[in-house]
Amino acid sequence: MELEKLNAILIAHGLWSRGEPKGSRADLYGADLSGANLYGANLSGADLSRANLYGANLYGANLSRADLSRADLSRANLSRADLSRANLYGADLSRANLSGADLSGWKIAKDQTGVPVLSLSFDHEWMLQLIRHEKGVGIVCGCRKFETQKEAEKHWFAHENQQRRDVVVPALNALFMVAKAQGWIKD
């Protein structure tokens, strides 16, 4: 996307978010924003579904309540970003930097039996899930099940397929950050 057009969308979105009449919600559905510098941008409530944000700098960005479903956020810098109540269904967060990001307020899905589940799909083949139960949190990745984060990390750090390892380990860490923000895991 051209920088001039993106800036106009961000300005109109800022007006919209303040309730000003000339504003409009940012519609960046499917936009190619790969490598974009969106440092500190206000994208609260924006539609970024299916957007390509590969390698984008979103440090400190306000993405609260944004629709990031099926967005490519791989290798994006989301440090200190506000992702509270963001829709990240099907988003690719592989190798994304989520350090210090606000991941609170995510809606938790439930499986068919009513058990709370956090899910993250990635690599178009795999589903990584954290399942809350009476003893804590269980981990399901592909066809493997793990009882603890350490057990899952030990397996994936030793995995012979580096490409798969480089995708799964950051995704696992991202889900555990969300689980901590939800109060599922105590430090």
Residue frames relative to the residue before (quaternion, step in Angstrom):
aa qw qx qy qz dx dy dz
M 1.0000 0.0000 0.0000 0.0000 0.00 0.00 0.00
E 0.5033 -0.6552 0.4757 0.3019 3.55 -1.00 0.81
L 0.5835 -0.6237 0.4070 0.3238 3.53 -1.02 0.91
E 0.6421 0.5380 -0.3234 0.4401 3.59 0.95 -0.84
K 0.6673 0.4895 -0.2935 0.4784 3.58 0.95 -0.88
L 0.6425 0.5236 -0.3160 0.4618 3.58 0.99 -0.86
N 0.6468 0.5173 -0.3178 0.4617 3.61 0.93 -0.85
A 0.6424 0.5153 -0.3246 0.4652 3.61 0.98 -0.82
I 0.6428 0.5134 -0.3169 0.4721 3.60 1.00 -0.82
L 0.6674 0.5023 -0.3034 0.4585 3.60 0.94 -0.88
I 0.6347 0.5171 -0.3306 0.4695 3.61 1.01 -0.75
A 0.6710 0.4888 -0.2969 0.4718 3.60 0.88 -0.96
H 0.6407 0.5200 -0.3233 0.4632 3.59 1.05 -0.77
G 0.6210 0.5393 -0.3366 0.4586 3.59 1.03 -0.75
L 0.6410 0.5057 -0.3138 0.4847 3.57 1.01 -0.80
W 0.6472 0.5268 -0.3075 0.4572 3.58 0.96 -0.92
S 0.6859 0.4972 -0.2955 0.4416 3.57 0.88 -0.92
R 0.6818 0.4371 -0.2784 0.5164 3.59 1.22 -0.41
G 0.5251 -0.6719 0.3840 0.3541 3.58 1.32 0.10
E 0.4098 0.7142 -0.4749 0.3106 3.58 1.19 0.41
P 0.5941 -0.6532 0.3442 0.3194 3.60 -0.94 0.90
K 0.7157 0.4507 -0.2755 0.4569 3.64 0.98 -0.61
G 0.5286 0.6498 -0.3981 0.3741 3.55 1.28 0.10
S 0.0665 -0.7705 0.6299 0.0717 3.53 -1.33 0.26
R 0.5683 -0.6034 0.4459 0.3376 3.53 -1.14 0.79
A 0.4942 -0.6571 0.4847 0.2985 3.58 -0.98 0.86
D 0.0800 -0.7685 0.6346 0.0161 3.55 -0.75 1.12
L 0.0984 0.8050 -0.5683 0.1390 3.53 -0.12 1.36
Y 0.1501 0.8134 -0.5371 0.1655 3.55 1.16 0.72
G 0.8671 0.0550 -0.0637 0.4909 3.57 -0.79 1.07
A 0.4007 0.7414 -0.4645 0.2720 3.60 1.24 0.13
D 0.3721 -0.6946 0.5662 0.2419 3.55 -1.15 0.66
L 0.0879 0.7966 -0.5842 0.1283 3.54 -0.24 1.33
S 0.2332 0.7986 -0.5233 0.1844 3.56 1.18 0.53
G 0.8403 0.1472 -0.1490 0.5000 3.52 -0.90 1.02
A 0.4174 0.7282 -0.4624 0.2859 3.62 1.23 0.05
N 0.3452 -0.7051 0.5779 0.2229 3.55 -1.16 0.65
L 0.0715 0.8032 -0.5796 0.1172 3.55 -0.22 1.34
Y 0.1007 0.8346 -0.5256 0.1304 3.53 1.16 0.79
G 0.8688 0.0300 -0.0508 0.4916 3.57 -0.74 1.10
A 0.3680 0.7583 -0.4772 0.2486 3.62 1.22 0.18
N 0.3492 -0.6975 0.5821 0.2296 3.55 -1.18 0.65
L 0.1152 0.7839 -0.5961 0.1304 3.55 -0.38 1.29
S 0.2091 0.7993 -0.5286 0.1948 3.55 1.17 0.63
G 0.8417 0.1352 -0.1290 0.5065 3.56 -0.77 1.08
A 0.4587 0.7031 -0.4407 0.3179 3.61 1.24 0.05
D 0.3936 -0.6695 0.5676 0.2732 3.56 -1.27 0.44
L 0.0706 0.7838 -0.6064 0.1139 3.53 -0.43 1.33
S 0.2732 0.7826 -0.5196 0.2072 3.57 1.18 0.45
R 0.8501 0.0984 -0.1426 0.4974 3.51 -1.06 0.98
A 0.3917 0.7149 -0.4883 0.3117 3.61 1.20 0.37
N 0.3621 -0.6926 0.5790 0.2322 3.54 -1.20 0.60
L 0.0453 0.8049 -0.5834 0.0990 3.56 -0.30 1.32
Y 0.1856 0.8131 -0.5248 0.1705 3.56 1.20 0.59
G 0.8637 0.0560 -0.0667 0.4964 3.56 -0.78 1.07
A 0.3981 0.7272 -0.4778 0.2905 3.61 1.22 0.23
N 0.3683 -0.6925 0.5721 0.2398 3.56 -1.20 0.59
L 0.0427 0.8021 -0.5879 0.0956 3.56 -0.35 1.31
Y 0.1797 0.8103 -0.5336 0.1628 3.57 1.19 0.60
G 0.8630 0.0710 -0.0736 0.4948 3.57 -0.81 1.04
A 0.4110 0.7211 -0.4746 0.2930 3.61 1.21 0.19
N 0.3693 -0.6904 0.5745 0.2387 3.55 -1.20 0.61
L 0.0483 0.8026 -0.5860 0.1008 3.55 -0.32 1.33
S 0.2744 0.7793 -0.5221 0.2114 3.58 1.19 0.43
R 0.8515 0.0848 -0.1224 0.5027 3.54 -1.02 0.95
A 0.4125 0.6980 -0.4872 0.3246 3.63 1.19 0.33
D 0.3768 -0.6852 0.5695 0.2533 3.55 -1.19 0.58
L 0.0319 0.7999 -0.5926 0.0890 3.55 -0.37 1.33
S 0.2586 0.7943 -0.5157 0.1905 3.57 1.18 0.47
R 0.8610 0.0441 -0.1036 0.4960 3.51 -1.00 1.05
A 0.3820 0.7059 -0.4985 0.3276 3.59 1.18 0.54
D 0.3792 -0.6829 0.5705 0.2537 3.55 -1.21 0.57
L 0.0176 0.8058 -0.5873 0.0743 3.56 -0.33 1.31
S 0.3122 0.7678 -0.5107 0.2286 3.56 1.20 0.36
R 0.8472 0.1062 -0.1497 0.4986 3.50 -1.07 0.99
A 0.4223 0.6926 -0.4794 0.3349 3.61 1.21 0.34
N 0.3652 -0.6904 0.5744 0.2448 3.55 -1.17 0.60
L 0.0083 0.8110 -0.5807 0.0703 3.56 -0.34 1.32
S 0.2376 0.7889 -0.5288 0.2037 3.57 1.19 0.49
R 0.8660 0.0543 -0.0850 0.4898 3.51 -1.01 1.00
A 0.4039 0.6982 -0.4893 0.3315 3.60 1.21 0.38
D 0.3738 -0.6886 0.5708 0.2454 3.55 -1.19 0.60
L 0.0019 0.8063 -0.5881 0.0639 3.56 -0.38 1.30
S 0.2845 0.7838 -0.5123 0.2056 3.58 1.21 0.38
R 0.8598 0.0420 -0.0986 0.4992 3.52 -0.95 1.05
A 0.3702 0.7160 -0.5069 0.3056 3.61 1.17 0.45
N 0.3887 -0.6842 0.5634 0.2517 3.54 -1.17 0.63
L 0.0045 0.8179 -0.5722 0.0608 3.57 -0.38 1.26
Y 0.2352 0.7964 -0.5251 0.1864 3.57 1.18 0.51
G 0.8605 0.0732 -0.0824 0.4974 3.56 -0.76 1.07
A 0.4266 0.7027 -0.4723 0.3181 3.61 1.23 0.17
D 0.3589 -0.7060 0.5675 0.2252 3.56 -1.12 0.70
L 0.0397 -0.8173 0.5738 -0.0356 3.57 -0.45 1.28
S 0.3059 0.7754 -0.5124 0.2065 3.59 1.16 0.35
R 0.8560 0.0461 -0.1143 0.5021 3.51 -0.96 1.11
A 0.3889 0.6916 -0.5096 0.3328 3.60 1.15 0.48
N 0.3669 -0.7002 0.5673 0.2309 3.56 -1.14 0.68
L 0.0341 -0.8240 0.5642 -0.0379 3.58 -0.44 1.25
S 0.3168 0.7765 -0.5024 0.2104 3.60 1.20 0.30
G 0.8446 0.1289 -0.1357 0.5017 3.54 -0.84 1.06
A 0.4453 0.6924 -0.4634 0.3280 3.60 1.22 0.14
D 0.3996 -0.6807 0.5585 0.2550 3.57 -1.16 0.66
L 0.0274 -0.8222 0.5666 -0.0478 3.55 -0.41 1.28
S 0.3693 0.7596 -0.4689 0.2583 3.57 1.18 0.45
G 0.7931 0.3778 -0.2480 0.4083 3.50 -1.31 0.34
W 0.3590 0.7228 -0.5200 0.2798 3.59 1.12 0.34
K 0.4250 -0.6615 0.5457 0.2899 3.53 -1.10 0.65
I 0.2773 -0.7673 0.5620 0.1364 3.52 -0.86 0.99
A 0.3400 -0.7267 0.5618 0.2018 3.55 -0.86 0.98
K 0.2317 -0.7354 0.6097 0.1840 3.54 -1.29 0.24
D 0.4564 -0.6655 0.5081 0.3010 3.53 -1.07 0.73
Q 0.7578 -0.4067 0.2595 0.4393 3.58 -1.31 0.05
T 0.6998 0.4366 -0.2820 0.4901 3.61 1.17 -0.37
G 0.6008 -0.5975 0.3456 0.4033 3.59 1.29 0.07
V 0.4749 0.6692 -0.4419 0.3623 3.62 1.27 0.13
P 0.4631 -0.6902 0.4749 0.2890 3.64 -0.82 0.95
V 0.0170 -0.8048 0.5910 -0.0525 3.57 -0.90 1.02
L 0.1774 -0.7198 0.6604 0.1198 3.55 -1.09 0.85
S 0.0346 -0.8233 0.5665 -0.0129 3.59 -0.69 1.04
L 0.0318 -0.7605 0.6484 0.0143 3.51 -1.20 0.64
S 0.1481 -0.7782 0.6030 0.0943 3.55 -0.68 1.06
F 0.0742 0.7895 -0.6039 0.0807 3.53 -1.05 0.79
D 0.8028 0.2903 -0.2076 0.4776 3.51 -1.28 0.31
H 0.4793 -0.7263 0.3873 0.3046 3.60 1.27 0.45
E 0.7179 0.4061 -0.2523 0.5060 3.61 1.22 0.11
W 0.7805 0.3691 -0.1409 0.4844 3.54 1.03 -0.77
M 0.1468 -0.7280 0.6591 0.1185 3.48 -1.33 0.48
L 0.1436 -0.7572 0.6335 0.0685 3.54 -0.87 0.99
Q 0.0087 -0.8224 0.5670 -0.0446 3.57 -0.76 1.05
L 0.1775 -0.7022 0.6751 0.1399 3.49 -1.25 0.66
I 0.1195 -0.8033 0.5830 0.0212 3.54 -0.76 1.07
R 0.2889 -0.7697 0.5476 0.1559 3.55 -0.64 1.13
H 0.0808 0.7773 -0.6196 0.0734 3.54 -0.93 0.95
E 0.7585 -0.4242 0.2467 0.4288 3.57 -1.32 0.17
K 0.7119 0.4381 -0.2615 0.4826 3.64 1.11 -0.54
G 0.7488 -0.3216 0.2143 0.5385 3.60 1.23 -0.06
V 0.6678 -0.4570 0.3865 0.4425 3.52 -0.84 -1.07
G 0.1843 -0.7581 0.6170 0.1034 3.56 -0.96 0.92
I 0.2730 -0.7628 0.5703 0.1357 3.55 -1.16 0.60
V 0.0393 -0.7596 0.6489 0.0168 3.55 -0.99 0.91
C 0.0686 0.7748 -0.6236 0.0783 3.55 -0.82 1.04
G 0.7967 -0.0368 -0.0249 0.6027 3.55 -0.43 1.21
C 0.7711 -0.3000 0.2398 0.5078 3.57 -0.72 -1.03
R 0.5809 0.5891 -0.3697 0.4230 3.62 1.28 0.07
K 0.1521 -0.7589 0.6267 0.0902 3.56 -1.18 0.70
F 0.0765 -0.7861 0.6133 0.0097 3.55 -1.04 0.87
E 0.4262 -0.7169 0.5010 0.2310 3.54 -1.12 0.73
T 0.8052 0.1535 -0.0667 0.5689 3.60 1.11 -0.61
Q 0.6343 -0.5193 0.4144 0.3954 3.53 -1.31 0.39
K 0.6473 0.5297 -0.3232 0.4427 3.60 0.96 -0.86
E 0.6420 0.5229 -0.3204 0.4602 3.57 0.99 -0.82
A 0.6646 0.4925 -0.2982 0.4762 3.60 0.98 -0.87
E 0.6611 0.5045 -0.3088 0.4616 3.59 0.92 -0.89
K 0.6242 0.5417 -0.3391 0.4494 3.59 0.98 -0.84
H 0.6612 0.5020 -0.3041 0.4673 3.56 0.92 -0.90
W 0.7478 0.4293 -0.2447 0.4434 3.59 0.73 -1.04
F 0.6124 0.5315 -0.3663 0.4564 3.62 1.05 -0.55
A 0.7174 0.4170 -0.2418 0.5030 3.59 1.15 -0.60
H 0.4192 0.7348 -0.4599 0.2701 3.61 1.23 -0.08
E 0.4881 -0.7077 0.4340 0.2694 3.58 -0.89 0.98
N 0.6767 0.4564 -0.2957 0.4963 3.61 1.14 -0.49
Q 0.3022 -0.7992 0.4908 0.1706 3.57 -0.15 1.30
Q 0.6239 0.5440 -0.3511 0.4377 3.59 0.97 -0.76
R 0.6607 0.4846 -0.3004 0.4883 3.58 0.94 -0.88
R 0.6380 0.5340 -0.3175 0.4550 3.59 0.98 -0.91
D 0.6813 0.5054 -0.2866 0.4453 3.58 0.94 -0.91
V 0.6527 0.4700 -0.3075 0.5084 3.58 1.25 -0.32
V 0.7208 0.4840 -0.2641 0.4201 3.58 0.78 -1.04
V 0.6642 0.5336 -0.3343 0.4030 3.62 0.79 -0.93
P 0.6920 0.4368 -0.3138 0.4816 3.70 0.78 -0.81
A 0.6279 0.5324 -0.3428 0.4526 3.59 1.05 -0.70
L 0.6255 0.5271 -0.3237 0.4755 3.57 1.03 -0.80
N 0.6602 0.5026 -0.3037 0.4682 3.59 0.93 -0.88
A 0.6300 0.5316 -0.3332 0.4576 3.61 1.01 -0.79
L 0.6685 0.4897 -0.3086 0.4670 3.59 0.91 -0.86
F 0.6526 0.5011 -0.3290 0.4634 3.59 0.98 -0.73
M 0.5915 0.5431 -0.3719 0.4656 3.62 1.10 -0.55
V 0.6531 0.4978 -0.3081 0.4804 3.58 0.97 -0.86
A 0.6449 0.5244 -0.3235 0.4522 3.59 0.93 -0.87
K 0.6445 0.5040 -0.3200 0.4777 3.60 1.01 -0.77
A 0.6515 0.5148 -0.3125 0.4614 3.58 0.97 -0.87
Q 0.6803 0.4746 -0.2762 0.4855 3.59 1.13 -0.64
G 0.5097 -0.6655 0.4090 0.3606 3.58 1.28 -0.16
W 0.4001 0.7223 -0.4723 0.3083 3.59 1.25 0.28
I 0.7776 0.2207 -0.0882 0.5821 3.56 1.10 -0.76
K 0.2268 -0.7574 0.5989 0.1270 3.57 -0.93 0.89
D 0.4922 -0.6589 0.4818 0.3024 3.58 -1.04 0.75
